[in-house]
Amino acid sequence: MDWNDYDAALFDLDGVITPTAEVHMRAWAQMFGDFLHERGISQAYTDDDYYRFVDGKPRYDGVRSFLQSRDIELPEGDPGDGPEQKTIAGLGNRKNADFEQILSTEGVTAYAGSVALIDILQKRGTKLAIVSSSRNAAAVLEAAGLLDHFPVIVSGKEAAERGLAGKPAPDTFLDAAEQLGVPKERAVVFEDALSGVQAGAAGEFGLVIGVDRGVGADALIEHGADVVVADLQELT
């Protein structure tokens, strides 16, 4: 890969830089598992449900998408709903509480290959940004000791504040490139989620790199990745 062709790298966080995608998966499984059990629904929530309906999307969109797949209707609710509320917002907030509990108990260590690539890009002057659907992006980066590497962070929090559509829409990636002052054609998108590579392709960025942490290389390419790697160490 010739980095002289690009001026910016736009990284998804969970599953690309940190293994927090696994923590998110566990938190989603815990929340949806409890919810389905409470409603007496025997059809279990699975990892396939995570990849198809939840992965990479803003939290409430993930809740809504999964519930639609099960023909379950709940009121939207309000972002201030408590985790006990049987609303889309309440379930999303319950999942976030589960995520924060797991993160605070177990911490997070970034993928070594991702850190190696970030260090190389920073030294060569490539501009770096985080584009994550998670509202916890800054906290995760701080826990991993990487917060100072990213002058631009477009998380679910910033997206909501500025009215940016979440992935698979390209808006958050486009916003990050604009903040860095780099044309989209000179920016590389790094994503492990199908909705994320869809966003990169829709935004017509210079290159979309899929990171296969379990969703499958073929699926990543089918949804918009130009290149697929198993680890970012391959790009150093």
Secondary structure, 3 states (H helix, E strand, C coil): CCHHHCCEEEECCECCCECHHHHHHHHHHHHHHHHHHHCCCCCCCCHHHHHHHHCCCCHHHHHHHHHHHCCCCCCCCCCCCCCCCCCHHHHHHHHHHHHHHHHHHHCCCCCHHHHHHHHHHHHHCCEEEEECCCCCHHHHHHHHCCHHHCCEEECHHHHHHHCCCCCCCCHHHHHHHHHHCCCHHHEEEEECCHHHHHHHHHCCCCEEEEECCCCCHHHHHHCCCCEEECCHHHHC
